[in-house]
């Protein structure tokens, strides 16, 4: 099992922008040669040595492995308790790594936001991973930690405050500062490309319960917000949130894996709140138009070419100053029988796409390696809350710069 492995954590993709940030975070937070034994990995030794030298990682081992060579992946996963991967799009580079982790009793965490690929991994590996006690944990960054752990936290607080869980929660991104992730855009582009070739993928993408253990489950939630509207309960204009497509499905999977503790009629949705005045309405409209353009840009089209030219590419990201000046803040509104019962907040102290994300996934990796059995399942294709529960909630607040609070 994982307890006898040489390395606690292997950072796969350490030569990429986000992978480098994860390695830097582990060094600064846990040191080298101390309680956490970790290594960096990738396919190019020259690039790995460059990162190793620039971050002054003397004492941190280097592992060379290629996503297209299963034997090299097995050699890596057989030595690791946890592989933390930042290499996307995961539909292109993640499948063999997940299979290797399951085969070699190695926990796994990633930044995947690719619904169709996560569904594929569930169908391929849920049974074996569960039987072996291997945790395959997707969505360990800005998508979907604030959402998944935010709901987990708010329901705990609601139970303590009122004696009941919320039967509806609305996640509203209130503010954020930080550039759009090149990796996220690349993954979104690949999803659109795959969906254009295989129409069955659209069924998974548009099914609110597409990541539930049983995707045929029928609940009260419909498709994610498609338009701009004024929401009286939050006293704000709201607009579609690009991450809702993955976040909402992860929250619903967590609920289903936990055997529906909030009831099978539990409702959850996400949006961006932009303010109650005319300026808020204009901001909401502009956001919706921008998102519409991105979704309408079909693979190979002129519009897609323009977006590819101006949006960041994988491996690119903001400088340290921009990351440290970034932040995000969200509100979670809890309801019971149509009445507001609790309002919570989740905040991050760095830009969401890189600074906060690298700390979130770093802590998920350490949690999987060090904190034993947490969450509600010992193995399977899981979510952050079902895999790590209170342990990761504590780590995120103590070390990763996230703050979860009850406002009212």
C-alpha positions as CSV (number, residue, x, y, z in Angstrom):
1,X,0.0,0.0,0.0
2,X,1.0,3.7,-0.1
3,X,2.6,3.7,3.4
4,X,5.7,1.8,2.2
5,X,6.5,4.2,-0.7
6,X,9.8,6.1,-1.1
7,X,8.2,9.5,-1.8
8,X,5.3,11.1,0.0
9,X,4.5,13.4,-3.0
10,X,5.7,13.6,-6.6
11,X,5.0,16.8,-8.5
12,X,4.3,15.7,-12.0
13,X,4.7,18.5,-14.5
14,X,7.2,20.6,-12.4
15,X,8.6,22.3,-15.5
16,X,5.2,23.9,-16.4
17,X,4.2,27.2,-14.9
18,X,1.8,25.9,-12.3
19,X,3.9,22.8,-11.6
20,X,6.8,25.1,-10.8
21,X,4.6,27.1,-8.4
22,X,3.6,23.9,-6.6
23,X,7.2,22.8,-6.2
24,X,8.1,26.3,-4.9
25,X,5.2,26.1,-2.5
26,X,6.2,22.7,-1.1
27,X,9.8,23.9,-0.6
28,X,8.8,27.1,1.1
29,X,6.1,25.4,3.3
30,X,7.6,22.0,4.1
31,X,11.3,22.4,3.3
32,X,13.6,19.8,1.9
33,X,14.7,16.7,3.7
34,X,12.3,17.2,6.6
35,X,9.0,15.5,7.3
36,X,7.8,15.6,3.7
37,X,9.8,13.5,1.3
38,X,9.0,14.8,-2.2
39,X,10.3,14.8,-5.7
40,X,9.7,16.6,-9.0
41,X,8.9,14.8,-12.3
42,X,8.5,15.4,-16.0
43,X,9.5,14.1,-19.3
44,X,12.5,16.4,-20.0
45,X,15.6,16.0,-17.8
46,X,17.2,19.2,-19.1
47,X,14.1,21.3,-18.2
48,X,13.8,19.5,-14.9
49,X,17.4,20.3,-14.0
50,X,16.8,23.9,-14.9
51,X,13.8,24.1,-12.6
52,X,15.8,22.2,-9.9
53,X,18.6,24.7,-10.1
54,X,16.5,27.9,-10.3
55,X,14.4,26.9,-7.3
56,X,17.5,25.6,-5.4
57,X,16.0,22.2,-4.8
58,X,19.1,20.4,-3.8
59,X,18.0,17.3,-1.9
60,X,14.8,16.9,-4.0
61,X,15.0,13.9,-6.4
62,X,14.2,14.2,-10.1
63,X,12.1,11.6,-11.8
64,X,11.9,11.4,-15.6
65,X,8.7,9.9,-16.9
66,X,6.6,10.4,-20.1
67,X,2.9,10.4,-20.3
68,X,3.1,8.3,-23.5
69,X,5.3,5.6,-21.9
70,X,3.3,3.5,-19.4
71,X,6.4,1.8,-18.1
72,X,8.0,5.1,-17.0
73,X,4.7,6.1,-15.3
74,X,4.6,2.8,-13.5
75,X,8.2,3.3,-12.3
76,X,7.2,6.7,-10.9
77,X,3.8,5.8,-9.3
78,X,5.3,2.6,-7.7
79,X,7.6,4.9,-5.7
80,X,5.0,7.5,-4.7
81,X,2.2,7.7,-2.1
82,X,0.7,10.6,-4.1
83,X,1.2,12.0,-7.6
84,X,0.2,15.6,-7.9
85,X,-0.2,16.5,-11.6
86,X,-0.6,19.9,-13.2
87,X,-0.2,18.5,-16.8
88,X,-3.3,19.2,-18.9
89,X,-5.4,19.0,-20.9
90,X,-6.0,15.8,-18.8
91,X,-7.9,14.2,-21.6
92,X,-4.7,14.2,-23.6
93,X,-2.1,13.5,-20.9
94,X,-3.9,12.2,-17.8
95,X,-5.6,8.8,-18.6
96,X,-2.5,6.6,-18.5
97,X,-1.3,8.3,-15.3
98,X,-4.6,7.6,-13.5
99,X,-4.5,4.0,-14.7
100,X,-0.9,3.7,-13.4
101,X,-1.8,5.2,-10.0
102,X,-4.7,2.8,-9.6
103,X,-2.5,-0.2,-10.6
104,X,0.3,0.8,-8.2
105,X,-1.7,1.9,-5.2
106,X,-0.8,5.6,-5.6
107,X,-3.2,8.4,-4.6
108,X,-3.6,11.1,-7.2
109,X,-4.7,14.7,-7.4
110,X,-5.1,17.1,-10.3
111,X,-6.5,20.4,-11.6
112,X,-8.8,18.8,-14.2
113,X,-11.9,20.8,-15.1
114,X,-12.8,18.5,-18.0
115,X,-16.2,17.0,-17.3
116,X,-16.1,14.4,-20.2
117,X,-12.7,13.1,-19.1
118,X,-13.6,12.9,-15.4
119,X,-16.7,10.9,-16.4
120,X,-14.5,8.6,-18.4
121,X,-12.2,8.1,-15.4
122,X,-15.1,7.3,-13.1
123,X,-16.4,4.7,-15.5
124,X,-13.0,3.1,-16.0
125,X,-11.6,3.2,-12.4
126,X,-14.2,3.8,-9.7
127,X,-14.6,0.1,-8.9
128,X,-10.9,-0.9,-8.8
129,X,-9.7,2.3,-7.0
130,X,-12.4,1.8,-4.4
131,X,-11.5,-1.8,-3.8
132,X,-7.8,-1.0,-3.6
133,X,-8.2,2.1,-1.3
134,X,-6.7,4.4,-3.9
135,X,-8.0,8.0,-4.0
136,X,-8.2,9.6,-7.4
137,X,-9.1,13.2,-6.6
138,X,-10.0,15.6,-9.4
139,X,-10.5,19.4,-9.4
140,X,-8.1,20.4,-6.6
141,X,-7.6,24.1,-7.6
142,X,-9.9,27.1,-8.1
143,X,-12.1,24.6,-9.8
144,X,-13.5,23.2,-7.6
145,X,-12.1,23.6,-4.1
146,X,-13.9,26.9,-3.1
147,X,-17.2,25.4,-4.3
148,X,-16.9,21.9,-3.0
149,X,-15.3,22.8,0.3
150,X,-17.5,25.9,0.6
151,X,-20.6,23.8,0.5
152,X,-19.1,21.3,2.8
153,X,-18.2,24.1,5.3
154,X,-21.5,25.9,5.0
155,X,-23.6,22.8,5.6
156,X,-21.6,22.0,8.7
157,X,-22.2,25.5,10.0
158,X,-25.9,25.4,9.0
159,X,-26.3,22.2,11.0
160,X,-24.7,23.8,14.0
161,X,-26.7,27.0,13.7
162,X,-30.2,25.7,12.8
163,X,-30.1,22.0,13.4
164,X,-30.8,21.4,9.7
165,X,-28.8,21.3,6.5
166,X,-29.6,23.7,3.7
167,X,-31.8,22.3,1.0
168,X,-30.4,24.9,-1.5
169,X,-27.1,26.7,-1.7
170,X,-26.1,29.4,-4.2
171,X,-22.5,30.1,-4.8
172,X,-21.8,33.7,-6.0
173,X,-18.4,34.8,-7.0
174,X,-18.3,38.4,-5.6
175,X,-14.8,39.6,-6.7
176,X,-11.6,38.3,-8.2
177,X,-8.3,39.7,-9.4
178,X,-6.0,37.6,-11.6
179,X,-5.6,36.6,-15.2
180,X,-7.4,33.8,-17.0
181,X,-5.4,30.6,-16.8
182,X,-3.8,29.4,-20.0
183,X,-4.2,25.8,-18.9
184,X,-7.9,26.3,-18.2
185,X,-8.3,27.8,-21.7
186,X,-6.4,24.9,-23.3
187,X,-8.6,22.4,-21.4
188,X,-11.8,24.2,-22.4
189,X,-10.6,24.3,-26.1
190,X,-9.9,20.6,-26.0
191,X,-13.4,19.9,-24.5
192,X,-15.0,21.9,-27.3
193,X,-12.8,20.0,-29.9
194,X,-13.8,16.6,-28.5
195,X,-17.5,17.6,-28.3
196,X,-17.5,18.7,-31.9
197,X,-16.3,15.2,-32.9
198,X,-18.5,13.2,-30.5
199,X,-22.0,14.5,-29.9
200,X,-22.5,12.1,-26.9
201,X,-20.0,14.3,-25.0
202,X,-22.6,17.1,-25.1
203,X,-24.9,14.9,-23.1
204,X,-22.4,14.7,-20.3
205,X,-21.5,18.4,-20.5
206,X,-25.1,19.5,-20.3
207,X,-26.4,17.0,-17.8
208,X,-26.4,18.7,-14.4
209,X,-25.8,15.3,-12.8
210,X,-23.3,14.1,-15.4
211,X,-20.7,13.2,-12.8
212,X,-23.0,11.5,-10.3
213,X,-22.3,7.9,-9.7
214,X,-25.5,7.3,-11.6
215,X,-25.6,9.9,-14.4
216,X,-29.3,9.0,-15.0
217,X,-30.2,10.4,-11.6
218,X,-32.9,13.0,-11.9
219,X,-32.9,15.9,-9.5
220,X,-34.3,19.4,-9.4
221,X,-31.3,21.3,-10.8
222,X,-31.4,22.4,-14.4
223,X,-28.7,23.7,-16.7
224,X,-26.3,26.3,-15.4
225,X,-27.3,30.0,-15.7
226,X,-27.4,31.1,-19.4
227,X,-28.3,34.7,-19.1
228,X,-28.1,37.9,-17.0
229,X,-30.8,38.6,-14.4
230,X,-31.4,40.5,-11.2
231,X,-31.6,38.2,-8.2
232,X,-33.6,39.6,-5.4
233,X,-32.4,37.2,-2.7
234,X,-28.8,38.4,-3.1
235,X,-29.8,42.0,-4.2
236,X,-27.5,41.8,-7.2
237,X,-27.3,41.3,-10.9
238,X,-25.9,37.9,-11.7
239,X,-24.2,36.6,-14.8
240,X,-22.9,33.1,-16.0
241,X,-19.7,31.8,-14.4
242,X,-17.5,29.9,-16.7
243,X,-16.4,27.5,-13.9
244,X,-20.0,26.6,-13.0
245,X,-20.0,23.8,-15.7
246,X,-17.5,21.8,-13.7
247,X,-18.0,23.1,-10.1
248,X,-21.7,22.4,-9.9
249,X,-21.2,18.8,-11.1
250,X,-18.4,18.2,-8.5
251,X,-20.6,19.5,-5.7
252,X,-23.4,17.2,-6.8
253,X,-21.1,14.3,-7.1
254,X,-19.9,14.9,-3.5
255,X,-23.5,15.0,-2.3
256,X,-24.3,11.7,-4.1
257,X,-21.1,9.9,-2.9
258,X,-22.1,11.0,0.6
259,X,-25.5,9.3,0.2
260,X,-27.5,12.5,-0.2
261,X,-27.3,13.9,3.4
262,X,-29.0,17.1,2.2
263,X,-31.8,15.2,0.6
264,X,-32.3,14.2,-3.0
265,X,-34.1,17.5,-3.7
266,X,-31.0,19.5,-2.8
267,X,-30.4,22.4,-5.2
268,X,-27.1,24.0,-6.1
269,X,-26.1,26.7,-8.6
270,X,-23.3,29.2,-9.3
271,X,-23.0,32.6,-10.9
272,X,-21.0,35.8,-10.7
273,X,-22.6,38.7,-8.7
274,X,-21.8,42.1,-10.1
275,X,-23.7,44.6,-8.0
276,X,-27.2,46.0,-7.8
277,X,-26.9,49.2,-9.8
278,X,-26.7,50.1,-13.5
279,X,-22.9,49.6,-13.5
280,X,-23.5,46.1,-12.1
281,X,-26.0,45.3,-14.9
282,X,-23.5,46.5,-17.6
283,X,-20.7,44.4,-16.0
284,X,-22.9,41.4,-16.0
285,X,-23.9,41.9,-19.6
286,X,-20.2,42.3,-20.7
287,X,-19.2,39.1,-18.9
288,X,-22.0,37.1,-20.5
289,X,-21.1,38.4,-23.9
290,X,-17.4,37.5,-23.4
291,X,-18.3,34.0,-22.3
292,X,-20.7,33.6,-25.2
293,X,-18.0,34.5,-27.6
294,X,-15.6,31.9,-26.1
295,X,-18.2,29.2,-26.3
296,X,-19.2,30.1,-29.8
297,X,-15.7,30.0,-31.1
298,X,-15.7,26.6,-32.9
299,X,-12.5,24.7,-33.4
300,X,-10.8,25.9,-36.6
301,X,-12.9,29.0,-36.9
302,X,-11.5,32.5,-37.5
303,X,-13.0,33.6,-34.1
304,X,-11.1,30.7,-32.4
305,X,-7.9,31.8,-34.0
306,X,-8.3,35.3,-32.7
307,X,-9.0,34.0,-29.2
308,X,-6.0,31.7,-29.4
309,X,-3.8,34.7,-30.3
310,X,-4.8,36.9,-27.4
311,X,-5.6,34.5,-24.6
312,X,-2.8,33.0,-22.5
313,X,-1.2,29.7,-23.5
314,X,-0.3,26.8,-21.3
315,X,3.0,27.5,-19.6
316,X,2.3,31.2,-19.4
317,X,1.2,33.1,-16.3
318,X,1.4,36.2,-14.2
319,X,4.5,37.4,-12.5
320,X,5.0,37.1,-8.7
321,X,3.8,40.6,-8.0
322,X,0.6,40.1,-10.0
323,X,-0.1,36.7,-8.2
324,X,0.5,38.2,-4.8
325,X,-1.8,41.2,-5.6
326,X,-4.5,38.9,-6.8
327,X,-7.4,37.4,-4.7
328,X,-10.9,36.0,-4.9
329,X,-14.0,36.3,-2.7
330,X,-17.2,34.4,-3.0
331,X,-20.5,34.3,-1.0
332,X,-22.5,31.1,-0.3
333,X,-26.2,31.7,0.4
334,X,-28.0,28.9,2.2
335,X,-31.7,28.4,2.1
336,X,-34.2,26.0,3.7
337,X,-37.8,25.8,2.5
338,X,-37.2,29.0,0.5
339,X,-36.0,31.0,3.5
340,X,-32.5,32.3,3.9
341,X,-30.9,30.6,6.9
342,X,-27.2,31.2,6.6
343,X,-24.6,33.2,4.5
344,X,-21.0,32.2,4.3
345,X,-17.9,33.4,2.6
346,X,-14.8,31.8,1.1
347,X,-11.8,33.9,0.2
348,X,-8.3,33.3,-1.3
349,X,-5.3,35.6,-0.7
350,X,-3.7,35.3,-4.1
351,X,-4.8,35.2,-7.8
352,X,-7.2,32.3,-8.2
353,X,-5.8,30.7,-11.4
354,X,-2.2,30.3,-10.3
355,X,-1.2,31.6,-6.8
356,X,-4.1,30.2,-4.9
357,X,-4.5,27.2,-7.1
358,X,-0.9,26.0,-6.6
359,X,-1.3,26.2,-2.8
360,X,-4.6,24.4,-2.9
361,X,-3.4,21.4,-4.9
362,X,-0.1,21.4,-2.9
363,X,-2.1,21.0,0.3
364,X,-4.3,18.4,-1.2
365,X,-1.3,16.3,-2.2
366,X,0.2,16.6,1.3
367,X,-3.1,15.8,2.9
368,X,-3.5,12.6,0.9
369,X,0.0,11.6,1.8
370,X,0.0,12.5,5.5
371,X,-3.4,12.7,7.0
372,X,-4.5,9.1,6.7
373,X,-8.1,8.1,6.1
374,X,-10.4,11.2,5.9
375,X,-13.5,12.0,4.1
376,X,-16.3,9.5,3.5
377,X,-14.5,7.1,1.2
378,X,-11.2,5.2,1.5
379,X,-10.9,4.9,-2.3
380,X,-12.4,5.7,-5.7
381,X,-12.7,8.5,-8.1
382,X,-13.5,11.2,-5.6
383,X,-13.9,14.9,-4.9
384,X,-11.9,17.0,-2.5
385,X,-14.5,17.0,0.2
386,X,-15.3,13.3,0.0
387,X,-11.6,12.3,-0.2
388,X,-10.2,14.6,2.6
389,X,-13.1,16.1,4.6
390,X,-12.1,18.2,7.6
391,X,-8.4,17.5,7.1
392,X,-8.2,19.5,3.9
393,X,-10.6,22.2,5.2
394,X,-8.1,22.8,8.1
395,X,-5.1,22.7,5.8
396,X,-6.5,25.2,3.4
397,X,-7.1,27.7,6.2
398,X,-3.9,27.1,8.1
399,X,-1.5,27.0,5.2
400,X,-3.0,27.8,1.8
401,X,-4.4,31.3,2.4
402,X,-8.1,30.4,2.2
403,X,-10.6,31.7,4.7
404,X,-14.1,30.2,5.3
405,X,-16.4,32.2,7.5
406,X,-20.1,32.6,8.4
407,X,-21.3,36.1,7.7
408,X,-24.9,35.9,9.0
